[in-house]
Amino acid sequence: MAYHKEEHYDEQITNGLIENYRSSIQLLGEDPSREGLLKTPERMAKAMQFLTQGYTRMLKRFSMALSLPRLTAKW
């Protein structure tokens, strides 16, 4: 198989986001336990982690770049 998708989510963050999205749905006057919304909080939690994953990746790259030795020209 040429493509293999792997998903890794922080369980603690995912669970916290699920509860927050469930509360948001309820605050909007919907029933988060109804069939059409049952999995929505989990989908939203995973989607937000996926969409924001680049933020931490860029910070790691930036910090690695800062730790590289500097080349200085001697004229």
Contacts in CASP RR format, 6 or more apart in sequence:
PFRMAT RR
TARGET T0000
AUTHOR 0000-0000-0000
METHOD contacts of the structure
MODEL  1
MAYHKEEHYDEQITNGLIENYRSSIQLLGEDPSREGLLKTPERMAKAMQF
LTQGYTRMLKRFSMALSLPRLTAKW
7 46 0 8 1.000
7 50 0 8 1.000
9 45 0 8 1.000
9 46 0 8 1.000
9 49 0 8 1.000
10 49 0 8 1.000
13 45 0 8 1.000
13 49 0 8 1.000
14 42 0 8 1.000
14 45 0 8 1.000
14 46 0 8 1.000
14 49 0 8 1.000
16 45 0 8 1.000
17 41 0 8 1.000
17 44 0 8 1.000
17 45 0 8 1.000
17 48 0 8 1.000
17 49 0 8 1.000
18 41 0 8 1.000
18 42 0 8 1.000
18 45 0 8 1.000
19 41 0 8 1.000
20 41 0 8 1.000
21 40 0 8 1.000
21 41 0 8 1.000
21 44 0 8 1.000
21 45 0 8 1.000
22 32 0 8 1.000
22 41 0 8 1.000
25 32 0 8 1.000
25 37 0 8 1.000
25 40 0 8 1.000
25 41 0 8 1.000
26 32 0 8 1.000
30 37 0 8 1.000
31 37 0 8 1.000
32 38 0 8 1.000
32 40 0 8 1.000
32 41 0 8 1.000
END
